[in-house]
Amino acid sequence: MGTSIYPLPRADREAVQNKLLYITHSKYENDWPSQPHIHPFAELFYVKDGSGSFLFEEEEYSIEKDDFVIVNAGISHTEISSAAMPLEYVSIGMEGCSFSYQGNKDCILFKCGDDQNGLLFLMTAMLNEMEERNRDCEIVCQNLLEILIIKLVRRINFAFEEAPHIQINKECIKIKRYIEANYTQNITLDSLAEFSHLNKYYMAHAFTLHCGCSPIRYLCETRIKASKGMLANTDYSITEVARYCGFSSQSYFAQCFLKSCGQTASAYRKNCKEKAG
């Protein structure tokens, strides 16, 4: 019996330091918004089927089945589908790294060629793990992402480098100010994502990380703060206060007020009047 032993060589570099944020599967169904947007992280796209174009800043590039697109953080982009051959693709959001090729650090587009089955397999495997929510799926996906990156770097000698996490304090401050100015309106995670041009789930995660609470919690506390002022200084009914401050119903307002203040809105108003004398 012949046996071949291959000792594991020492790696030239440490493991790729990045974080998988999300993976999605999208297919054009005549409802594509095609609005240019910016992410504070890199995105990878594999075109599974169809054709269309990718718009990077002011440049537009044709894309079709088996094309691979890399968009680095901070680059305005959007995808536009052909009506006759609808786009279908798998995309990945990841932070902590950036790519460049022949001096281009904004976006990279290439034909997968002989690598199409391997690249698509890795992205589909990640997608299946997340859809099925298997045990330790996040660990599996993170490892699959590292393999994918290594294969991309091998593909046509991409330059790959660790990228410091892009601070989004400015974006979080903008969202806070927007909430404070518009708390009486119907604000949702979707509307905040549209306002900030950030992925909804990443936006919520980043806001919570930087502000100490979720965007919806901050919205609720802003409304509670406004309601306390109205309860103390006006004669509006509890129902009117709830409505003016943006709460969908008096019962929801009562629930939020009690949780936040430890007393009912009526008790708070009574205490304010007693202190005023």
Helices and strands as residue ranges (DSSP letters): E 19-27, E 42-49, E 51-56, E 59-64, E 67-71, E 77-81, E 88-95, E 97-100, E 107-111, G 113-115, H 116-132, H 137-156, E 159-162, H 169-182, H 189-196, H 200-211, H 215-233, H 238-244, H 250-261, H 265-276
